[in-house]
Amino acid sequence: MSFALVIAMDKVSIFVVYYNSTKISDLVTESLKSLKDLDYPNYEVILVDNGSTDSTLKLLKEKSPSFFKVVRSEKNLYFGGGNNLAMKYSSKEAKWFYTVNPDAIPYSTSLKDLMERMEGERNVIASQGMILTDKKKIDTGRFVSDAGSVIRLHNWLDPKKEYFVTYATGAMMLLRSDVYRRRGFIFHEVPLLYFDSNILGIEAYNMGFKVRYYPIETGYHKGRGNTPIDISEFFITASTILFILETNSKFSKFLRLQEFSNIVKENIRSYVQKKKMASAQRILKAYELAFRLHKSLKLGLSIYKAPHIEFPFSFFFMDMFSSSIRKKILGDLNKSRLVIPSWINE
């Protein structure tokens, strides 16, 4: 099927989720304009005010074009729940979902460029392109290790080539809508940031689908534009632990030992090294939240069916004492640790 025929048929629903976004009002306004100016004839935009306590709702109503839908949630559903709410308001005719962060500026051709490539690969359910970030850096597809750590594709591989990746970033991610409509949601709703597109990628491979990175520039993303660093670090820790628990990672049985080690190290950083950002209490709360959420989720996914980084036991246990010492003795991870299961390239 030619792309010209596809764009005459396929409707796209674009979702943007906001929380207390008035502090980045200039970015929000620029993002809304970029969505209005997309070079694609058949799309809708659904904006979700995700329980904001400031005047975000007013900002969205004032700055968004009349054909955008503005939806209000009375509580913060986090990124996953906010996008699920947007899906409920989306047109049943939409065959694609395009998730966009409020601090992301999609290029005008980004949507049709991604669609054109995915249309040629029917088993690819999610994708992203090359996203420019602050300080002239780039954001590409992600690989996740079985210890939960994340490495961006461009740190290992040539970003000018396309690859199957563990997951695509939700900052600008294109999804086929049919699978998510059938199951009734896109993301699992948990009170966490950063536990969304990573587990969605693992689920895709467990369902027999694939996730692609395409080497095309699709836009700009500030990143962490609205999240304080200490809060971001808390959610990164909790989501990493929950990710391990929800997969068959070989390290899941050692998480309580890792928790104890991290609390000891954080106390040393706080009381001996006098690091202002150190907080053993934050580490403890992150682990306990992850274990509590796991009791209700229990997804039972296999990380080993997806592209992943094989993290050595020696690295994992030495990191409990000091990752800096480990790097001096054992070095860092290298590309030979990247595993692409054979079925993916069939």
Disulfide bonds with the S-S distance in Angstrom:
none
